[in-house]
Amino acid sequence: MQWSHLAVALGGTADAVVHGARQTGGIFNPWQVWWPFGEVTNLGVGGSFDAGARAAPPWLQQLTHPLVALLVIPLSLLYWRSSRSGTAPVEHVLGLLALLLLLRCMLDPWNTSYYQLPFLFALLSWEALCRPSRPPVLTLAATAAVWVTYVSLRDANPDLLCAAMLAWSLPMAAWLARELFAPGLTLPRRKRTAHAAYA
């Protein structure tokens, strides 16, 4: 009897996980790129997000979680191609992980403060391996941005929270993508800097 109960419990958990991967549900936090597309509402229950709160539009509920999962495939293939050509060091796989985790935060309407922790740990590991001779300034800056966005400004207008999150996460994602997939874009500037240092 106990085994049958365990099987039912595991089956229900698996269904919940699969359902959660397919649908966004009703949670719609302001710290994500879809916030401007939300349907404006007023919850009227005394919370900090009552004024100008937004609800997830129906078309978004079937899109976001599959999109987050599917992004892993093309970005991993791009990284694999770069690593095969010799332009991407092995340590950059941690940069890829940081980028994917950051994109997950940006694209997930459920996004909240603790979602950023895996991204910050991956970024710290990548930065420590690729730039061991200097402090992890990128991770420190990202940590400060997360603190301001999710803690210091938590009771601010939701539209401001969305803008604050995008103000640092979009440039961070673009910079990580350039470092991983187009490192040659920074090569001329580095050459000039190195030449000036030895002149």
ZIHU-V163904 format. One record per residue. N is the residue number from 0. RES is the residue in one small letter. PSI is psi in radians with two decimals (none if undefined). D_FIRST is the distance of its C-alpha to the first C-alpha in Angstrom with 1 decimal. Layout:
N/RES/PSI/D_FIRST, N/RES/PSI/D_FIRST
This chain:
0/m/-0.71/0.0, 1/q/-0.66/3.8, 2/w/-0.65/5.4, 3/s/-0.68/5.2, 4/h/-0.68/6.4, 5/l/-0.72/8.7, 6/a/-0.72/10.0, 7/v/-0.73/10.8, 8/a/-0.77/12.5, 9/l/-0.67/14.4, 10/g/-0.71/15.4, 11/g/-0.66/16.8, 12/t/-0.75/18.6, 13/a/-0.73/20.1, 14/d/-0.70/21.3, 15/a/-0.70/22.9, 16/v/-0.80/24.6, 17/v/-0.74/26.0, 18/h/-0.72/27.1, 19/g/-0.55/28.8, 20/a/-0.46/30.6, 21/r/-0.54/32.0, 22/q/2.61/33.1, 23/t/-0.66/35.0, 24/g/-2.83/33.8, 25/g/-0.15/35.9, 26/i/2.26/36.7, 27/f/1.56/40.3, 28/n/2.73/41.9, 29/p/-0.20/45.6, 30/w/1.08/45.4, 31/q/2.85/45.2, 32/v/-0.33/47.5, 33/w/-0.12/46.2, 34/w/-0.77/47.2, 35/p/-0.34/50.6, 36/f/-0.04/48.9, 37/g/2.76/46.8, 38/e/2.10/47.5, 39/v/2.34/49.3, 40/t/3.03/47.8, 41/n/1.87/48.1, 42/l/-0.63/44.9, 43/g/0.64/46.8, 44/v/0.17/44.2, 45/g/0.11/46.3, 46/g/2.97/44.9, 47/s/-0.31/47.1, 48/f/0.22/46.6, 49/d/-0.88/47.5, 50/a/2.03/51.0, 51/g/0.32/51.0, 52/a/2.76/47.3, 53/r/2.65/46.0, 54/a/2.58/43.0, 55/a/2.26/41.7, 56/p/2.62/43.4, 57/p/-0.65/41.1, 58/w/-0.37/42.4, 59/l/-0.44/41.4, 60/q/-0.48/37.7, 61/q/0.00/37.1, 62/l/-0.77/39.5, 63/t/-0.89/39.2, 64/h/-0.74/35.9, 65/p/-0.65/36.5, 66/l/-0.77/40.1, 67/v/-0.76/39.1, 68/a/-0.71/36.9, 69/l/-0.45/39.5, 70/l/-0.43/42.3, 71/v/-0.63/40.8, 72/i/-1.01/42.0, 73/p/-0.65/45.7, 74/l/-0.63/46.2, 75/s/-0.67/44.6, 76/l/-0.69/46.8, 77/l/-0.74/49.9, 78/y/-0.74/49.1, 79/w/-0.72/48.6, 80/r/-0.75/51.9, 81/s/-0.69/53.7, 82/s/-0.60/52.3, 83/r/-0.59/53.4, 84/s/-0.11/56.9, 85/g/0.07/57.2, 86/t/-0.21/57.6, 87/a/2.01/54.2, 88/p/2.76/53.6, 89/v/-0.62/50.2, 90/e/-0.33/49.6, 91/h/-0.19/49.8, 92/v/-0.50/46.2, 93/l/-0.58/45.5, 94/g/-0.68/47.9, 95/l/-0.76/46.0, 96/l/-0.75/42.8, 97/a/-0.73/44.6, 98/l/-0.79/46.0, 99/l/-0.69/42.7, 100/l/-0.62/41.1, 101/l/-0.74/44.1, 102/l/-0.63/44.0, 103/r/-0.76/40.3, 104/c/-0.75/41.5, 105/m/-0.56/44.4, 106/l/-0.11/42.6, 107/d/1.99/39.4, 108/p/-0.30/39.9, 109/w/-0.09/37.2, 110/n/2.32/39.4, 111/t/-3.10/39.8, 112/s/-0.80/41.2, 113/y/-0.21/38.4, 114/y/-0.40/38.2, 115/q/-0.31/41.6, 116/l/-0.84/40.5, 117/p/-0.67/39.3, 118/f/-0.80/42.5, 119/l/-0.68/44.6, 120/f/-0.71/43.1, 121/a/-0.72/43.6, 122/l/-0.73/47.1, 123/l/-0.77/47.9, 124/s/-0.77/46.7, 125/w/-0.78/48.8, 126/e/-0.66/51.8, 127/a/-0.62/51.7, 128/l/-0.67/51.7, 129/c/-0.45/54.3, 130/r/1.11/56.6, 131/p/-0.27/56.3, 132/s/-0.02/59.8, 133/r/2.78/59.4, 134/p/2.71/57.1, 135/p/1.23/54.2, 136/v/-0.59/56.2, 137/l/-0.77/54.2, 138/t/-0.70/51.0, 139/l/-0.74/52.8, 140/a/-0.73/54.2, 141/a/-0.69/50.9, 142/t/-0.75/49.3, 143/a/-0.70/52.2, 144/a/-0.70/51.8, 145/v/-0.76/48.1, 146/w/-0.83/48.9, 147/v/-0.78/51.6, 148/t/-0.73/49.7, 149/y/-0.27/46.4, 150/v/-1.04/47.5, 151/s/-0.67/51.3, 152/l/0.24/51.4, 153/r/-0.61/48.0, 154/d/0.21/49.6, 155/a/3.05/52.2, 156/n/2.37/52.5, 157/p/-0.62/49.7, 158/d/-0.65/52.3, 159/l/-0.67/53.7, 160/l/-0.74/50.4, 161/c/-0.81/49.9, 162/a/-0.70/53.5, 163/a/-0.72/53.1, 164/m/-0.78/50.0, 165/l/-0.47/51.6, 166/a/-0.55/54.9, 167/w/-0.51/53.5, 168/s/-0.66/50.4, 169/l/-0.87/52.4, 170/p/-0.63/55.2, 171/m/-0.77/52.7, 172/a/-0.71/50.8, 173/a/-0.72/54.1, 174/w/-0.76/55.3, 175/l/-0.75/52.2, 176/a/-0.71/52.5, 177/r/-0.76/56.2, 178/e/-0.61/55.6, 179/l/-0.74/52.9, 180/f/-0.30/54.3, 181/a/0.99/58.0, 182/p/-0.38/59.2, 183/g/-0.33/62.7, 184/l/-0.43/63.4, 185/t/-0.06/63.9, 186/l/-0.80/65.9, 187/p/-0.75/69.4, 188/r/-0.71/69.1, 189/r/-0.65/67.9, 190/k/-0.73/70.8, 191/r/-0.70/73.3, 192/t/-0.76/71.8, 193/a/-0.71/71.9, 194/h/-0.71/75.5, 195/a/-0.60/76.6, 196/a/-0.58/75.1, 197/y/-0.06/77.2, 198/a/none/80.3
